[in-house]
Amino acid sequence: MGTKVGIGFDAHKFVEGRPLILGGVEIDYPLGLAGHSDADVLSHAIADALLGAAGLEDIGHYFPGTDPSYANISSLKILTKTAALVEAAGCRIGNVDAVVVAEEPLLAPYRSRMRETLAAVLDLRTAEVSIGATTSERMGFTGRGEGIAAMAVSLLECINMKESG
């Protein structure tokens, strides 16, 4: 058995007329995020971290924004399918650690629910899912309040470690 680490990143701009979903939880905020699915940047970053650690293609390969079957889909369904791909690759998720970058809204009241929701979808203990939140000190698109970004790292335990080359 070997361990593999993956990193993921996602960003979406704010738009009117959509709910703001982060980590599968609806956040009380007047703006949502633009995207083909529900635009949950946190779940998308985690999915890319998991796929990368397993040595698989990125999220856009498995869930393309051009496929109408993924229009407005819950990113929790994307994470469920991602976890199945990781398992099929011979890996078990050890943990995920993520950070959301946004000036607003304040995420502290939602972090526990996000951790619980993500842990349930990924078949992890809540202690194996960490979510941080930070600002970018008013710099860049997140600092100007134009959108939200998220980064994630995952650790996998893999039994089918294939030789590269």
C-alpha positions in Angstrom: 0.0 0.0 0.0 1.2 3.5 -0.8 0.1 7.0 -0.1 -0.6 9.6 -2.8 -1.3 13.3 -2.5 -3.4 15.5 -4.8 -4.1 19.2 -5.0 -7.2 20.9 -6.5 -8.2 24.5 -7.2 -11.4 26.1 -8.5 -12.8 29.6 -8.8 -16.1 31.0 -10.0 -17.5 34.5 -10.3 -20.5 35.8 -8.4 -23.9 36.1 -10.2 -27.4 37.1 -9.3 -30.2 34.7 -9.2 -28.5 31.6 -8.0 -28.0 30.2 -4.5 -24.5 30.1 -3.0 -23.5 26.5 -2.4 -20.3 25.6 -0.7 -19.4 22.2 0.5 -22.9 21.1 -0.3 -24.4 23.6 2.0 -26.6 26.6 1.0 -25.1 29.8 2.3 -27.3 32.8 3.2 -25.9 35.4 0.7 -27.6 37.5 -2.0 -25.3 36.2 -4.8 -24.5 32.7 -6.1 -21.7 31.5 -8.3 -21.8 31.1 -12.1 -21.2 27.6 -13.4 -22.7 24.7 -15.4 -23.3 22.7 -12.2 -24.3 24.3 -8.9 -20.8 25.9 -9.1 -19.7 24.7 -5.6 -16.0 25.7 -5.8 -15.2 23.9 -2.6 -16.6 20.5 -3.8 -14.9 21.0 -7.2 -11.5 21.7 -5.6 -11.8 18.6 -3.5 -12.9 16.5 -6.5 -9.8 17.7 -8.5 -7.5 16.9 -5.5 -8.9 13.4 -5.2 -8.7 12.7 -9.0 -5.2 14.1 -9.1 -4.0 12.0 -6.2 -5.5 8.9 -7.9 -3.6 9.7 -11.1 -6.9 10.2 -13.0 -8.0 13.0 -15.3 -9.3 16.3 -14.0 -12.9 17.1 -13.1 -13.6 18.6 -16.5 -12.8 15.3 -18.2 -15.4 13.3 -16.2 -18.0 16.1 -15.8 -17.6 18.4 -18.8 -19.4 21.8 -18.7 -20.6 21.0 -22.3 -22.6 18.0 -21.1 -26.3 19.0 -20.6 -26.7 16.1 -18.1 -24.5 18.0 -15.6 -26.5 21.3 -15.9 -27.3 22.5 -12.4 -26.3 19.2 -10.9 -25.4 19.1 -7.2 -21.6 19.0 -6.8 -22.2 16.4 -4.1 -23.2 14.0 -6.9 -20.0 14.9 -8.6 -18.1 14.1 -5.4 -20.0 10.8 -5.0 -19.0 9.8 -8.5 -15.4 11.0 -7.9 -15.2 8.9 -4.8 -16.3 5.9 -6.9 -13.6 6.6 -9.5 -11.0 6.9 -6.8 -12.1 3.5 -5.3 -12.1 1.9 -8.7 -8.5 3.1 -9.1 -7.6 1.0 -6.0 -7.4 3.9 -3.5 -9.1 4.8 -0.3 -9.5 8.5 0.8 -7.5 9.2 3.9 -8.5 12.8 4.4 -9.1 16.1 2.6 -8.1 19.6 3.7 -9.5 22.6 1.9 -9.5 26.4 2.2 -12.1 28.8 0.7 -10.8 32.2 -0.3 -13.5 35.0 -0.1 -14.0 38.4 1.4 -17.6 37.6 2.0 -19.7 35.9 3.2 -18.5 34.9 6.6 -18.2 31.1 6.5 -17.6 30.3 10.2 -21.3 29.6 10.9 -21.4 27.0 8.1 -18.1 25.2 8.4 -19.3 22.4 10.7 -22.2 21.6 8.4 -19.9 21.6 5.4 -17.5 19.3 7.1 -20.3 16.9 8.1 -21.9 17.0 4.6 -18.6 16.4 2.8 -17.6 13.6 5.2 -20.8 11.8 4.7 -20.5 12.0 0.9 -16.9 10.8 0.9 -17.5 8.1 3.5 -15.1 9.8 6.0 -15.2 10.8 9.6 -15.8 14.5 10.1 -12.3 14.7 11.7 -10.9 13.6 8.3 -12.4 16.7 6.5 -10.9 20.1 7.3 -12.2 23.3 5.9 -10.6 26.7 6.4 -11.6 30.1 5.2 -9.5 33.2 4.5 -9.6 36.4 2.7 -7.2 37.7 0.1 -6.9 41.1 1.9 -8.9 42.9 -0.8 -6.4 41.9 -3.5 -7.4 40.2 -6.8 -10.8 39.1 -7.9 -11.7 37.5 -4.6 -10.6 40.6 -2.7 -12.7 42.8 -4.9 -15.7 40.6 -4.1 -16.1 39.3 -7.7 -16.1 35.6 -6.8 -14.8 32.8 -4.6 -11.9 30.4 -5.0 -11.0 27.2 -3.2 -8.0 25.0 -2.8 -7.9 21.4 -1.5 -5.4 18.7 -0.7 -6.2 15.1 -0.4 -4.4 12.0 0.9 -5.1 8.6 -0.6 -4.1 5.1 0.5 -3.7 3.1 -2.7 -3.2 -0.7 -3.0 -2.9 -0.9 -6.7 0.1 1.3 -7.2 1.1 0.9 -10.9 4.6 1.3 -12.2 4.9 4.5 -14.2 6.6 4.6 -17.6 
